[in-house]
């Protein structure tokens, strides 16, 4: 799903931000990208697992390539 969203997802007007756990206004897309980037080590583990013949390894590789190439925000602009 993240592969489909990358560079395409934009929140509906009025839903572009939310209050985080510290009750601070937070941009939704920036928060999603931060969480994906925080999961990069796990994605690398999946991408490096040559015993996985399913789609997970390929999807992890694609997502890591997208992370390396640009920001989600760059893709939207």
PDB file of N, CA, C and O in Angstrom, chain B, residues numbered from 101:
ATOM      1  N   UNK B 101       0.822  -1.178   0.000  1.00  0.00           N
ATOM      2  CA  UNK B 101       0.000   0.000   0.000  1.00  0.00           C
ATOM      3  C   UNK B 101       0.877   1.257   0.000  1.00  0.00           C
ATOM      4  O   UNK B 101       0.570   2.222  -0.700  1.00  0.00           O
ATOM      5  N   UNK B 102       1.961   1.252   0.777  1.00  0.00           N
ATOM      6  CA  UNK B 102       2.833   2.422   0.807  1.00  0.00           C
ATOM      7  C   UNK B 102       3.443   2.705  -0.553  1.00  0.00           C
ATOM      8  O   UNK B 102       3.639   3.864  -0.917  1.00  0.00           O
ATOM      9  N   UNK B 103       3.742   1.661  -1.304  1.00  0.00           N
ATOM     10  CA  UNK B 103       4.295   1.861  -2.641  1.00  0.00           C
ATOM     11  C   UNK B 103       3.304   2.599  -3.526  1.00  0.00           C
ATOM     12  O   UNK B 103       3.696   3.457  -4.317  1.00  0.00           O
ATOM     13  N   UNK B 104       2.032   2.277  -3.400  1.00  0.00           N
ATOM     14  CA  UNK B 104       0.999   2.945  -4.186  1.00  0.00           C
ATOM     15  C   UNK B 104       0.801   4.389  -3.738  1.00  0.00           C
ATOM     16  O   UNK B 104       0.506   5.263  -4.554  1.00  0.00           O
ATOM     17  N   UNK B 105       0.961   4.632  -2.457  1.00  0.00           N
ATOM     18  CA  UNK B 105       0.740   5.977  -1.915  1.00  0.00           C
ATOM     19  C   UNK B 105       1.888   6.925  -2.178  1.00  0.00           C
ATOM     20  O   UNK B 105       1.683   8.133  -2.302  1.00  0.00           O
ATOM     21  N   UNK B 106       3.116   6.384  -2.265  1.00  0.00           N
ATOM     22  CA  UNK B 106       4.296   7.249  -2.310  1.00  0.00           C
ATOM     23  C   UNK B 106       4.174   8.253  -3.447  1.00  0.00           C
ATOM     24  O   UNK B 106       4.061   7.876  -4.614  1.00  0.00           O
ATOM     25  N   UNK B 107       4.196   9.515  -3.101  1.00  0.00           N
ATOM     26  CA  UNK B 107       4.129  10.573  -4.092  1.00  0.00           C
ATOM     27  C   UNK B 107       2.742  10.867  -4.613  1.00  0.00           C
ATOM     28  O   UNK B 107       2.570  11.788  -5.411  1.00  0.00           O
ATOM     29  N   UNK B 108       1.747  10.110  -4.183  1.00  0.00           N
ATOM     30  CA  UNK B 108       0.386  10.316  -4.678  1.00  0.00           C
ATOM     31  C   UNK B 108      -0.577  10.743  -3.580  1.00  0.00           C
ATOM     32  O   UNK B 108      -1.527  11.484  -3.834  1.00  0.00           O
ATOM     33  N   UNK B 109      -0.334  10.279  -2.364  1.00  0.00           N
ATOM     34  CA  UNK B 109      -1.268  10.548  -1.279  1.00  0.00           C
ATOM     35  C   UNK B 109      -1.194  12.002  -0.852  1.00  0.00           C
ATOM     36  O   UNK B 109      -0.110  12.541  -0.631  1.00  0.00           O
ATOM     37  N   UNK B 110      -2.325  12.617  -0.741  1.00  0.00           N
ATOM     38  CA  UNK B 110      -2.457  13.951  -0.153  1.00  0.00           C
ATOM     39  C   UNK B 110      -3.739  13.928   0.673  1.00  0.00           C
ATOM     40  O   UNK B 110      -4.777  13.473   0.193  1.00  0.00           O
ATOM     41  N   UNK B 111      -3.674  14.410   1.900  1.00  0.00           N
ATOM     42  CA  UNK B 111      -4.861  14.385   2.747  1.00  0.00           C
ATOM     43  C   UNK B 111      -5.948  15.315   2.224  1.00  0.00           C
ATOM     44  O   UNK B 111      -5.674  16.289   1.521  1.00  0.00           O
ATOM     45  N   UNK B 112      -7.166  14.996   2.578  1.00  0.00           N
ATOM     46  CA  UNK B 112      -8.299  15.849   2.229  1.00  0.00           C
ATOM     47  C   UNK B 112      -8.127  17.212   2.898  1.00  0.00           C
ATOM     48  O   UNK B 112      -7.530  17.300   3.971  1.00  0.00           O
ATOM     49  N   UNK B 113      -8.637  18.268   2.282  1.00  0.00           N
ATOM     50  CA  UNK B 113      -8.566  19.589   2.917  1.00  0.00           C
ATOM     51  C   UNK B 113      -9.150  19.542   4.333  1.00  0.00           C
ATOM     52  O   UNK B 113     -10.213  18.967   4.567  1.00  0.00           O
ATOM     53  N   UNK B 114      -8.441  20.149   5.247  1.00  0.00           N
ATOM     54  CA  UNK B 114      -8.872  20.154   6.637  1.00  0.00           C
ATOM     55  C   UNK B 114      -8.341  18.992   7.454  1.00  0.00           C
ATOM     56  O   UNK B 114      -8.523  18.958   8.671  1.00  0.00           O
ATOM     57  N   UNK B 115      -7.682  18.035   6.800  1.00  0.00           N
ATOM     58  CA  UNK B 115      -7.152  16.859   7.500  1.00  0.00           C
ATOM     59  C   UNK B 115      -5.643  16.707   7.297  1.00  0.00           C
ATOM     60  O   UNK B 115      -5.112  15.604   7.422  1.00  0.00           O
ATOM     61  N   UNK B 116      -4.956  17.791   6.989  1.00  0.00           N
ATOM     62  CA  UNK B 116      -3.526  17.740   6.688  1.00  0.00           C
ATOM     63  C   UNK B 116      -2.653  17.706   7.936  1.00  0.00           C
ATOM     64  O   UNK B 116      -1.449  17.472   7.842  1.00  0.00           O
ATOM     65  N   UNK B 117      -3.248  17.937   9.101  1.00  0.00           N
ATOM     66  CA  UNK B 117      -2.456  17.894  10.330  1.00  0.00           C
ATOM     67  C   UNK B 117      -3.278  17.284  11.450  1.00  0.00           C
ATOM     68  O   UNK B 117      -4.498  17.151  11.359  1.00  0.00           O
ATOM     69  N   UNK B 118      -2.571  16.918  12.511  1.00  0.00           N
ATOM     70  CA  UNK B 118      -3.210  16.361  13.697  1.00  0.00           C
ATOM     71  C   UNK B 118      -2.365  16.747  14.898  1.00  0.00           C
ATOM     72  O   UNK B 118      -1.277  17.300  14.737  1.00  0.00           O
ATOM     73  N   UNK B 119      -2.840  16.469  16.074  1.00  0.00           N
ATOM     74  CA  UNK B 119      -2.077  16.746  17.291  1.00  0.00           C
ATOM     75  C   UNK B 119      -1.361  15.467  17.703  1.00  0.00           C
ATOM     76  O   UNK B 119      -1.984  14.417  17.864  1.00  0.00           O
ATOM     77  N   UNK B 120      -0.041  15.570  17.873  1.00  0.00           N
ATOM     78  CA  UNK B 120       0.750  14.400  18.230  1.00  0.00           C
ATOM     79  C   UNK B 120       0.631  14.089  19.719  1.00  0.00           C
ATOM     80  O   UNK B 120      -0.157  14.707  20.434  1.00  0.00           O
ATOM     81  N   UNK B 121       1.432  13.116  20.175  1.00  0.00           N
ATOM     82  CA  UNK B 121       1.349  12.682  21.574  1.00  0.00           C
ATOM     83  C   UNK B 121       1.732  13.786  22.553  1.00  0.00           C
ATOM     84  O   UNK B 121       1.390  13.706  23.733  1.00  0.00           O
ATOM     85  N   UNK B 122       2.446  14.828  22.077  1.00  0.00           N
ATOM     86  CA  UNK B 122       2.790  15.981  22.913  1.00  0.00           C
ATOM     87  C   UNK B 122       1.806  17.127  22.721  1.00  0.00           C
ATOM     88  O   UNK B 122       2.052  18.251  23.159  1.00  0.00           O
ATOM     89  N   UNK B 123       0.687  16.832  22.060  1.00  0.00           N
ATOM     90  CA  UNK B 123      -0.372  17.801  21.776  1.00  0.00           C
ATOM     91  C   UNK B 123       0.109  18.948  20.882  1.00  0.00           C
ATOM     92  O   UNK B 123      -0.401  20.066  20.962  1.00  0.00           O
ATOM     93  N   UNK B 124       1.097  18.655  20.031  1.00  0.00           N
ATOM     94  CA  UNK B 124       1.613  19.639  19.086  1.00  0.00           C
ATOM     95  C   UNK B 124       1.018  19.382  17.705  1.00  0.00           C
ATOM     96  O   UNK B 124       0.851  18.228  17.310  1.00  0.00           O
ATOM     97  N   UNK B 125       0.695  20.451  16.962  1.00  0.00           N
ATOM     98  CA  UNK B 125       0.203  20.241  15.595  1.00  0.00           C
ATOM     99  C   UNK B 125       1.300  19.610  14.736  1.00  0.00           C
ATOM    100  O   UNK B 125       2.452  20.044  14.764  1.00  0.00           O
ATOM    101  N   UNK B 126       0.932  18.594  13.984  1.00  0.00           N
ATOM    102  CA  UNK B 126       1.890  17.835  13.186  1.00  0.00           C
ATOM    103  C   UNK B 126       1.324  17.620  11.792  1.00  0.00           C
ATOM    104  O   UNK B 126       0.164  17.238  11.634  1.00  0.00           O
ATOM    105  N   UNK B 127       2.152  17.870  10.782  1.00  0.00           N
ATOM    106  CA  UNK B 127       1.747  17.628   9.405  1.00  0.00           C
ATOM    107  C   UNK B 127       1.617  16.123   9.179  1.00  0.00           C
ATOM    108  O   UNK B 127       2.537  15.367   9.491  1.00  0.00           O
ATOM    109  N   UNK B 128       0.493  15.691   8.646  1.00  0.00           N
ATOM    110  CA  UNK B 128       0.204  14.271   8.473  1.00  0.00           C
ATOM    111  C   UNK B 128       1.210  13.576   7.555  1.00  0.00           C
ATOM    112  O   UNK B 128       1.742  12.526   7.914  1.00  0.00           O
ATOM    113  N   UNK B 129       1.476  14.139   6.387  1.00  0.00           N
ATOM    114  CA  UNK B 129       2.377  13.499   5.430  1.00  0.00           C
ATOM    115  C   UNK B 129       3.798  13.428   5.994  1.00  0.00           C
ATOM    116  O   UNK B 129       4.475  12.412   5.837  1.00  0.00           O
ATOM    117  N   UNK B 130       4.253  14.503   6.649  1.00  0.00           N
ATOM    118  CA  UNK B 130       5.586  14.476   7.259  1.00  0.00           C
ATOM    119  C   UNK B 130       5.670  13.386   8.327  1.00  0.00           C
ATOM    120  O   UNK B 130       6.681  12.691   8.426  1.00  0.00           O
ATOM    121  N   UNK B 131       4.618  13.238   9.119  1.00  0.00           N
ATOM    122  CA  UNK B 131       4.607  12.218  10.173  1.00  0.00           C
ATOM    123  C   UNK B 131       4.645  10.810   9.579  1.00  0.00           C
ATOM    124  O   UNK B 131       5.350   9.941  10.093  1.00  0.00           O
ATOM    125  N   UNK B 132       3.897  10.581   8.508  1.00  0.00           N
ATOM    126  CA  UNK B 132       3.919   9.270   7.849  1.00  0.00           C
ATOM    127  C   UNK B 132       5.323   8.981   7.323  1.00  0.00           C
ATOM    128  O   UNK B 132       5.851   7.886   7.517  1.00  0.00           O
ATOM    129  N   UNK B 133       5.926   9.971   6.654  1.00  0.00           N
ATOM    130  CA  UNK B 133       7.268   9.758   6.106  1.00  0.00           C
ATOM    131  C   UNK B 133       8.276   9.495   7.219  1.00  0.00           C
ATOM    132  O   UNK B 133       9.129   8.620   7.071  1.00  0.00           O
ATOM    133  N   UNK B 134       8.203  10.226   8.325  1.00  0.00           N
ATOM    134  CA  UNK B 134       9.127   9.985   9.450  1.00  0.00           C
ATOM    135  C   UNK B 134       9.009   8.557   9.957  1.00  0.00           C
ATOM    136  O   UNK B 134      10.017   7.913  10.248  1.00  0.00           O
ATOM    137  N   UNK B 135       7.783   8.061  10.064  1.00  0.00           N
ATOM    138  CA  UNK B 135       7.591   6.687  10.561  1.00  0.00           C
ATOM    139  C   UNK B 135       8.134   5.652   9.579  1.00  0.00           C
ATOM    140  O   UNK B 135       8.706   4.643   9.990  1.00  0.00           O
ATOM    141  N   UNK B 136       7.956   5.899   8.296  1.00  0.00           N
ATOM    142  CA  UNK B 136       8.505   4.979   7.294  1.00  0.00           C
ATOM    143  C   UNK B 136      10.026   4.992   7.365  1.00  0.00           C
ATOM    144  O   UNK B 136      10.660   3.936   7.346  1.00  0.00           O
ATOM    145  N   UNK B 137      10.611   6.179   7.448  1.00  0.00           N
ATOM    146  CA  UNK B 137      12.071   6.281   7.539  1.00  0.00           C
ATOM    147  C   UNK B 137      12.588   5.631   8.818  1.00  0.00           C
ATOM    148  O   UNK B 137      13.666   5.036   8.817  1.00  0.00           O
ATOM    149  N   UNK B 138      11.830   5.738   9.907  1.00  0.00           N
ATOM    150  CA  UNK B 138      12.226   5.105  11.168  1.00  0.00           C
ATOM    151  C   UNK B 138      12.213   3.580  11.055  1.00  0.00           C
ATOM    152  O   UNK B 138      12.903   2.893  11.808  1.00  0.00           O
ATOM    153  N   UNK B 139      11.432   3.057  10.119  1.00  0.00           N
ATOM    154  CA  UNK B 139      11.336   1.604   9.921  1.00  0.00           C
ATOM    155  C   UNK B 139      12.343   1.091   8.893  1.00  0.00           C
ATOM    156  O   UNK B 139      12.304  -0.084   8.528  1.00  0.00           O
ATOM    157  N   UNK B 140      13.241   1.953   8.425  1.00  0.00           N
ATOM    158  CA  UNK B 140      14.168   1.575   7.351  1.00  0.00           C
ATOM    159  C   UNK B 140      15.030   0.372   7.715  1.00  0.00           C
ATOM    160  O   UNK B 140      15.295  -0.470   6.856  1.00  0.00           O
ATOM    161  N   UNK B 141      15.474   0.269   8.964  1.00  0.00           N
ATOM    162  CA  UNK B 141      16.292  -0.892   9.346  1.00  0.00           C
ATOM    163  C   UNK B 141      15.513  -2.195   9.173  1.00  0.00           C
ATOM    164  O   UNK B 141      16.054  -3.183   8.676  1.00  0.00           O
ATOM    165  N   UNK B 142      14.263  -2.198   9.576  1.00  0.00           N
ATOM    166  CA  UNK B 142      13.422  -3.378   9.393  1.00  0.00           C
ATOM    167  C   UNK B 142      13.195  -3.679   7.924  1.00  0.00           C
ATOM    168  O   UNK B 142      13.198  -4.840   7.514  1.00  0.00           O
ATOM    169  N   UNK B 143      12.997  -2.632   7.128  1.00  0.00           N
ATOM    170  CA  UNK B 143      12.833  -2.817   5.685  1.00  0.00           C
ATOM    171  C   UNK B 143      14.101  -3.394   5.065  1.00  0.00           C
ATOM    172  O   UNK B 143      14.028  -4.242   4.175  1.00  0.00           O
ATOM    173  N   UNK B 144      15.271  -2.936   5.535  1.00  0.00           N
ATOM    174  CA  UNK B 144      16.537  -3.475   5.021  1.00  0.00           C
ATOM    175  C   UNK B 144      16.681  -4.958   5.362  1.00  0.00           C
ATOM    176  O   UNK B 144      17.171  -5.742   4.549  1.00  0.00           O
ATOM    177  N   UNK B 145      16.256  -5.335   6.553  1.00  0.00           N
ATOM    178  CA  UNK B 145      16.309  -6.747   6.950  1.00  0.00           C
ATOM    179  C   UNK B 145      15.460  -7.587   6.008  1.00  0.00           C
ATOM    180  O   UNK B 145      15.885  -8.657   5.571  1.00  0.00           O
ATOM    181  N   UNK B 146      14.273  -7.112   5.697  1.00  0.00           N
ATOM    182  CA  UNK B 146      13.383  -7.828   4.775  1.00  0.00           C
ATOM    183  C   UNK B 146      14.002  -7.868   3.378  1.00  0.00           C
ATOM    184  O   UNK B 146      14.015  -8.915   2.732  1.00  0.00           O
ATOM    185  N   UNK B 147      14.515  -6.725   2.913  1.00  0.00           N
ATOM    186  CA  UNK B 147      15.101  -6.650   1.569  1.00  0.00           C
ATOM    187  C   UNK B 147      16.331  -7.541   1.426  1.00  0.00           C
ATOM    188  O   UNK B 147      16.601  -8.054   0.340  1.00  0.00           O
ATOM    189  N   UNK B 148      17.073  -7.727   2.507  1.00  0.00           N
ATOM    190  CA  UNK B 148      18.295  -8.537   2.461  1.00  0.00           C
ATOM    191  C   UNK B 148      18.046 -10.030   2.654  1.00  0.00           C
ATOM    192  O   UNK B 148      18.973 -10.828   2.513  1.00  0.00           O
ATOM    193  N   UNK B 149      16.826 -10.419   2.970  1.00  0.00           N
ATOM    194  CA  UNK B 149      16.501 -11.826   3.225  1.00  0.00           C
ATOM    195  C   UNK B 149      16.320 -12.565   1.903  1.00  0.00           C
ATOM    196  O   UNK B 149      15.227 -12.570   1.335  1.00  0.00           O
ATOM    197  N   UNK B 150      17.373 -13.178   1.422  1.00  0.00           N
ATOM    198  CA  UNK B 150      17.336 -13.879   0.132  1.00  0.00           C
ATOM    199  C   UNK B 150      16.537 -15.180   0.190  1.00  0.00           C
ATOM    200  O   UNK B 150      16.255 -15.777  -0.848  1.00  0.00           O
ATOM    201  N   UNK B 151      16.170 -15.621   1.389  1.00  0.00           N
ATOM    202  CA  UNK B 151      15.365 -16.844   1.496  1.00  0.00           C
ATOM    203  C   UNK B 151      13.887 -16.565   1.233  1.00  0.00           C
ATOM    204  O   UNK B 151      13.099 -17.495   1.066  1.00  0.00           O
ATOM    205  N   UNK B 152      13.509 -15.280   1.196  1.00  0.00           N
ATOM    206  CA  UNK B 152      12.110 -14.909   0.971  1.00  0.00           C
ATOM    207  C   UNK B 152      11.841 -14.854  -0.526  1.00  0.00           C
ATOM    208  O   UNK B 152      12.329 -13.962  -1.221  1.00  0.00           O
ATOM    209  N   UNK B 153      11.072 -15.802  -1.011  1.00  0.00           N
ATOM    210  CA  UNK B 153      10.752 -15.811  -2.438  1.00  0.00           C
ATOM    211  C   UNK B 153       9.424 -15.110  -2.719  1.00  0.00           C
ATOM    212  O   UNK B 153       8.992 -15.032  -3.869  1.00  0.00           O
ATOM    213  N   UNK B 154       8.781 -14.604  -1.677  1.00  0.00           N
ATOM    214  CA  UNK B 154       7.515 -13.898  -1.834  1.00  0.00           C
ATOM    215  C   UNK B 154       7.725 -12.440  -2.213  1.00  0.00           C
ATOM    216  O   UNK B 154       8.856 -12.013  -2.445  1.00  0.00           O
ATOM    217  N   UNK B 155       6.651 -11.683  -2.276  1.00  0.00           N
ATOM    218  CA  UNK B 155       6.730 -10.291  -2.724  1.00  0.00           C
ATOM    219  C   UNK B 155       7.299  -9.322  -1.686  1.00  0.00           C
ATOM    220  O   UNK B 155       7.650  -8.197  -2.042  1.00  0.00           O
ATOM    221  N   UNK B 156       7.401  -9.717  -0.431  1.00  0.00           N
ATOM    222  CA  UNK B 156       7.819  -8.784   0.625  1.00  0.00           C
ATOM    223  C   UNK B 156       9.207  -8.210   0.363  1.00  0.00           C
ATOM    224  O   UNK B 156       9.421  -7.009   0.526  1.00  0.00           O
ATOM    225  N   UNK B 157      10.145  -9.054  -0.039  1.00  0.00           N
ATOM    226  CA  UNK B 157      11.511  -8.582  -0.281  1.00  0.00           C
ATOM    227  C   UNK B 157      11.542  -7.533  -1.385  1.00  0.00           C
ATOM    228  O   UNK B 157      12.171  -6.485  -1.232  1.00  0.00           O
ATOM    229  N   UNK B 158      10.870  -7.810  -2.487  1.00  0.00           N
ATOM    230  CA  UNK B 158      10.853  -6.872  -3.615  1.00  0.00           C
ATOM    231  C   UNK B 158      10.178  -5.562  -3.218  1.00  0.00           C
ATOM    232  O   UNK B 158      10.655  -4.489  -3.589  1.00  0.00           O
ATOM    233  N   UNK B 159       9.084  -5.632  -2.476  1.00  0.00           N
ATOM    234  CA  UNK B 159       8.400  -4.414  -2.049  1.00  0.00           C
ATOM    235  C   UNK B 159       9.272  -3.593  -1.105  1.00  0.00           C
ATOM    236  O   UNK B 159       9.311  -2.367  -1.202  1.00  0.00           O
ATOM    237  N   UNK B 160       9.970  -4.266  -0.192  1.00  0.00           N
ATOM    238  CA  UNK B 160      10.872  -3.558   0.721  1.00  0.00           C
ATOM    239  C   UNK B 160      11.989  -2.877  -0.067  1.00  0.00           C
ATOM    240  O   UNK B 160      12.351  -1.739   0.231  1.00  0.00           O
ATOM    241  N   UNK B 161      12.534  -3.561  -1.064  1.00  0.00           N
ATOM    242  CA  UNK B 161      13.582  -2.972  -1.901  1.00  0.00           C
ATOM    243  C   UNK B 161      13.064  -1.734  -2.628  1.00  0.00           C
ATOM    244  O   UNK B 161      13.753  -0.715  -2.686  1.00  0.00           O
ATOM    245  N   UNK B 162      11.862  -1.813  -3.180  1.00  0.00           N
ATOM    246  CA  UNK B 162      11.277  -0.674  -3.894  1.00  0.00           C
ATOM    247  C   UNK B 162      11.057   0.509  -2.960  1.00  0.00           C
ATOM    248  O   UNK B 162      11.368   1.647  -3.311  1.00  0.00           O
ATOM    249  N   UNK B 163      10.526   0.245  -1.782  1.00  0.00           N
ATOM    250  CA  UNK B 163      10.267   1.320  -0.831  1.00  0.00           C
ATOM    251  C   UNK B 163      11.578   1.965  -0.378  1.00  0.00           C
ATOM    252  O   UNK B 163      11.656   3.187  -0.254  1.00  0.00           O
ATOM    253  N   UNK B 164      12.603   1.155  -0.130  1.00  0.00           N
ATOM    254  CA  UNK B 164      13.909   1.706   0.241  1.00  0.00           C
ATOM    255  C   UNK B 164      14.485   2.559  -0.890  1.00  0.00           C
ATOM    256  O   UNK B 164      15.111   3.587  -0.630  1.00  0.00           O
ATOM    257  N   UNK B 165      14.282   2.148  -2.127  1.00  0.00           N
ATOM    258  CA  UNK B 165      14.740   2.947  -3.270  1.00  0.00           C
ATOM    259  C   UNK B 165      14.033   4.289  -3.311  1.00  0.00           C
ATOM    260  O   UNK B 165      14.653   5.318  -3.577  1.00  0.00           O
ATOM    261  N   UNK B 166      12.741   4.274  -3.048  1.00  0.00           N
ATOM    262  CA  UNK B 166      11.982   5.524  -3.029  1.00  0.00           C
ATOM    263  C   UNK B 166      12.449   6.429  -1.893  1.00  0.00           C
ATOM    264  O   UNK B 166      12.566   7.642  -2.066  1.00  0.00           O
ATOM    265  N   UNK B 167      12.713   5.840  -0.738  1.00  0.00           N
ATOM    266  CA  UNK B 167      13.211   6.624   0.390  1.00  0.00           C
ATOM    267  C   UNK B 167      14.556   7.262   0.049  1.00  0.00           C
ATOM    268  O   UNK B 167      14.811   8.413   0.403  1.00  0.00           O
ATOM    269  N   UNK B 168      15.405   6.514  -0.632  1.00  0.00           N
ATOM    270  CA  UNK B 168      16.732   7.024  -0.982  1.00  0.00           C
ATOM    271  C   UNK B 168      16.656   8.105  -2.058  1.00  0.00           C
ATOM    272  O   UNK B 168      17.470   9.029  -2.073  1.00  0.00           O
ATOM    273  N   UNK B 169      15.688   7.990  -2.950  1.00  0.00           N
ATOM    274  CA  UNK B 169      15.602   8.894  -4.091  1.00  0.00           C
ATOM    275  C   UNK B 169      15.040  10.261  -3.738  1.00  0.00           C
ATOM    276  O   UNK B 169      15.476  11.275  -4.285  1.00  0.00           O
ATOM    277  N   UNK B 170      14.082  10.293  -2.833  1.00  0.00           N
ATOM    278  CA  UNK B 170      13.443  11.575  -2.557  1.00  0.00           C
ATOM    279  C   UNK B 170      12.591  11.497  -1.307  1.00  0.00           C
ATOM    280  O   UNK B 170      12.432  10.451  -0.677  1.00  0.00           O
ATOM    281  N   UNK B 171      12.068  12.632  -0.991  1.00  0.00           N
ATOM    282  CA  UNK B 171      11.099  12.745   0.086  1.00  0.00           C
ATOM    283  C   UNK B 171       9.713  12.581  -0.511  1.00  0.00           C
ATOM    284  O   UNK B 171       9.484  12.948  -1.663  1.00  0.00           O
ATOM    285  N   UNK B 172       8.802  12.041   0.250  1.00  0.00           N
ATOM    286  CA  UNK B 172       7.410  11.953  -0.165  1.00  0.00           C
ATOM    287  C   UNK B 172       6.912  13.358  -0.482  1.00  0.00           C
ATOM    288  O   UNK B 172       6.178  13.564  -1.449  1.00  0.00           O
ATOM    289  N   UNK B 173       7.318  14.320   0.341  1.00  0.00           N
ATOM    290  CA  UNK B 173       6.897  15.699   0.135  1.00  0.00           C
ATOM    291  C   UNK B 173       7.420  16.238  -1.185  1.00  0.00           C
ATOM    292  O   UNK B 173       6.727  17.007  -1.851  1.00  0.00           O
ATOM    293  N   UNK B 174       8.641  15.849  -1.584  1.00  0.00           N
ATOM    294  CA  UNK B 174       9.175  16.262  -2.878  1.00  0.00           C
ATOM    295  C   UNK B 174       8.303  15.728  -4.005  1.00  0.00           C
ATOM    296  O   UNK B 174       8.062  16.416  -4.997  1.00  0.00           O
ATOM    297  N   UNK B 175       7.833  14.499  -3.845  1.00  0.00           N
ATOM    298  CA  UNK B 175       7.010  13.863  -4.870  1.00  0.00           C
ATOM    299  C   UNK B 175       5.670  14.569  -5.030  1.00  0.00           C
ATOM    300  O   UNK B 175       5.109  14.603  -6.125  1.00  0.00           O
ATOM    301  N   UNK B 176       5.157  15.132  -3.938  1.00  0.00           N
ATOM    302  CA  UNK B 176       3.865  15.812  -3.987  1.00  0.00           C
ATOM    303  C   UNK B 176       3.962  17.173  -4.654  1.00  0.00           C
ATOM    304  O   UNK B 176       3.014  17.631  -5.293  1.00  0.00           O
ATOM    305  N   UNK B 177       5.116  17.820  -4.501  1.00  0.00           N
ATOM    306  CA  UNK B 177       5.267  19.199  -4.982  1.00  0.00           C
ATOM    307  C   UNK B 177       5.532  19.235  -6.421  1.00  0.00           C
ATOM    308  O   UNK B 177       5.686  20.314  -6.993  1.00  0.00           O
TER     309      UNK B 177
END
